[in-house]
Amino acid sequence: MNRGWCTSTWKLPRLAAGAGSHERLVAAWKARFGDRIWAFTRGEAVAGGLFGEVRPAVEGRIGDVMIAARDAVALYDGRRMRPTAMEVVGQHGSLTKAEREVPLLCFTAEGRNRRRG
């Protein structure tokens, strides 16, 4: 079975699959990782609004299959990543509430312009 190749982040890799193997690839990932991931095809992602409105001209840029981490797991393709990449403390990019609802802090800095010299 063609397992595809990974691109993108460690929390939401996008995979390329051979023609007609999208559903088999999704099933293989679900069998391996179970409830620790969401796995879906490009068509399911587009139909579900995952990327908002997708123009037909750019739809082909989306991977054939996407794997989204549900759990404290990061998915690496060791053939393409440096070993130091796995030492990163925080991983992000999935669909969990914690990763979608990142707090935003806004503040203004007040001061006066001073001449130096």
Summary of the structure (lengths in Angstrom):
residues: 117
radius of gyration: 19.2
end to end distance: 70.2
largest distance: 70.9
contacts: 251
relative contact order: 0.21
helix: 29%
strand: 12%
